[in-house]
Amino acid sequence: MEKENVQTIPLRSEVAAEDKWNVESLYATIADWEKDFAQWEEQIPKYAEFRGKLGDGVDSVKKCLDFCFAMDRLGDKLGTYAFLRGSEDRGNSEMMALQGRFMNVVSRAGQEESFLTPELLALPEETLNGYLEAPQLAEYRLLLKRIVEEKPHTLSESEERLLAMQTEMLQTPSNAFDQLVDVDMKFGMMTGHHGETLELSHASFSSLLRGANRDVRRQAFTQYYEQFEAHKNTLAAIYAGNVHQDIFSARARNFASAREAALFDERIPTEVYDNLIETVHQYLPKLYEYFELRRRIMGIDEIHMFDTYAPMFQDAEVNIPWDKGVEMVLAAVKPLGAEYCDALRKGMTEDRWCDRYENRGKDSGAFSGGCYDSFPFVLMNYRADSLDSVFTLAHECGHSMHSWFSRKNQPYLYGDYKIFVAEVASTFNEELLLHHLLETQTDKRQRLNLINKAIDDIRATIFRQTMFAEFEREVHAAAEAGEPMTLDFFLGTYRKLLELYFGPKFALDECLSLEGLRIPHFYRAFYVYKYSIGLSAAIALSRRVLKGGEKELSDYLGFLSGGSSKEPLDLLLGAGVDMRQPAPIVAALDVFSGMVDTLKEMTD
């Protein structure tokens, strides 16, 4: 009797060492982490030594700032280790406890450090201006300038201390969501596209939606959303709590709205957000045209969400093992020069930056994470049967190399970068990978698949993420106006946006209204619009680098090396694109329109 082909998700302990990231490069053992943790915790009372002395002169301010950032740097290292180990398996209580202990102490440290900004801002203007010009404080000049700009949103020392005491509590909605969705939810077993029995999970769900068998796609979609239907009231309550936290934090700091508060840290005007939504609305008829084209090519009577991820040309099934996927990414980024490619190759092979495959309890999706004193680690749930996995790898490598260049070229204080620009570096790499594949592929059928892929990437990143951004804008505005955050409100608001973004001919399954309750990024409010902005900028910059010469490459590498030494919009301007204007978004959506027209011509 032939043995049944059953695929299950392995336990963390069953994953080969070479497939795991080298988190031991941060701390070889838990005992080593505990030693630094104890030292870090013991230093917290020293904050009090600087309280009330920031008006004593430049030397006092420098000593205070030096101490604060030394504490922050060690805290970043400790927190990175705890976060990475927790993301390996959310069911590992020891590692979750490690995260909990870290968050408790970082909250205490934040409380003790909370005097810093209010005390500086309480100084006479003449004294503060003197600090801004002091040579001894040159490395802190941009920080001090930003603190001065934050004066309208900075509270008294006692009020700042109260807000700092909430640090651990503010993680509750996000943690509850992660535990419910990544650990407690079980999606069951099902039959895959090749007759195999497999466990439905976040990672396999995405893969199953890309397969040829429509009945399998429909089953995966229905079975997956059954779990969200079963927990919809809990999910709505968790998200409502998160929205109210956003509003409380914004009002406490004298912002007009939660959106204004979220954008302020990166100095992004709300007009940039609104320009994105308004510009995307203008191109929705072209998106409807694409859905109708997809329906016709696939030969189906009506198009559902579970039809929008499958390649339209189904003879393009792939098998790209990890090593081959890495080589594809390295070949694609070759235009970025030897330093970029050599560092990335070493990271992906020798230094084990990446945690490669899915295991039980592991965070779903993918991310790049680390700190100034670590490798720029990458979490993947790589699947050889999905070309999207290669694009995801290119994306996360873009983040990691952005971190690598920034940390190499900037001091700790400015070695990180704002999320607004992060999505440029990642989607830039996806654009390079697409360009490389189109350049090297001569088969018409395969080229059609790549054009299909490019269209769907813009659809998923610019159109879809803008829909998410509009949902966040609508939800927060309603909550700020006093509307109750109920399940029906969330479902109704999301349904209207689905109807707007998918058009009158699209078959919207009822359960799709639950999608708004399953998006992890909504727990970092007003984040998702940066994906749309990022891809728009990346399309412009990748074309600039590919068509340009040494200057254009130097401008882009300078952007990667900039960290947070300038404001995000200024960093992008230096790289060659002005995101204060809608022009880059228009250009990106014109590319989308052109590819839809090309696809139509090639398939008529």
HELIX and SHEET records of a PDB file:
HELIX    1   1 ARG A   12  GLU A   14  5                                   3    
HELIX    2   2 ALA A   17  ASP A   19  5                                   3    
HELIX    3   3 VAL A   23  SER A   25  5                                   3    
HELIX    4   4 ILE A   30  GLN A   43  1                                  14    
HELIX    5   5 ILE A   44  GLU A   49  5                                   6    
HELIX    6   6 VAL A   58  GLU A   88  1                                  31    
HELIX    7   7 SER A   93  GLU A  113  1                                  21    
HELIX    8   8 LEU A  116  LEU A  121  1                                   6    
HELIX    9   9 GLU A  125  GLU A  133  1                                   9    
HELIX   10  10 PRO A  135  TYR A  140  5                                   6    
HELIX   11  11 ARG A  141  GLU A  149  1                                   9    
HELIX   12  12 LYS A  151  HIS A  153  5                                   3    
HELIX   13  13 GLU A  157  ALA A  164  1                                   8    
HELIX   14  14 MET A  169  GLN A  171  5                                   3    
HELIX   15  15 THR A  172  ASP A  178  1                                   7    
HELIX   16  16 GLN A  179  ASP A  184  3                                   6    
HELIX   17  17 HIS A  202  LEU A  208  1                                   7    
HELIX   18  18 ARG A  214  ALA A  230  1                                  17    
HELIX   19  19 LYS A  232  ALA A  252  1                                  21    
HELIX   20  20 ALA A  258  PHE A  264  1                                   7    
HELIX   21  21 THR A  270  GLN A  282  1                                  13    
HELIX   22  22 LEU A  284  MET A  298  1                                  15    
HELIX   23  23 MET A  305  ASP A  307  5                                   3    
HELIX   24  24 TRP A  322  ALA A  332  1                                  11    
HELIX   25  25 LYS A  334  LEU A  336  5                                   3    
HELIX   26  26 ALA A  338  MET A  348  1                                  11    
HELIX   27  27 LEU A  387  ASN A  409  1                                  23    
HELIX   28  28 TYR A  412  TYR A  414  5                                   3    
HELIX   29  29 ILE A  419  THR A  440  1                                  22    
HELIX   30  30 LYS A  444  ILE A  458  1                                  15    
HELIX   31  31 ARG A  459  PHE A  463  3                                   5    
HELIX   32  32 ARG A  464  GLU A  480  1                                  17    
HELIX   33  33 LEU A  487  PHE A  502  1                                  16    
HELIX   34  34 GLU A  510  LEU A  517  5                                   8    
HELIX   35  35 PRO A  520  TYR A  523  5                                   4    
HELIX   36  36 TYR A  529  LYS A  547  1                                  19    
HELIX   37  37 GLU A  550  LEU A  560  1                                  11    
HELIX   38  38 PRO A  568  ALA A  575  1                                   8    
HELIX   39  39 ALA A  583  THR A  603  1                                  21    
SHEET    1   A 3 VAL A   6  GLN A   7  0                                        
SHEET    2   A 3 THR A 197  GLU A 199  1                                        
SHEET    3   A 3 MET A 189  THR A 191 -1                                        
SHEET    1   B 3 CYS A 354  ASP A 355  0                                        
SHEET    2   B 3 PHE A 377  LEU A 379  1                                        
SHEET    3   B 3 PHE A 367  GLY A 369 -1                                        
END                                                                             
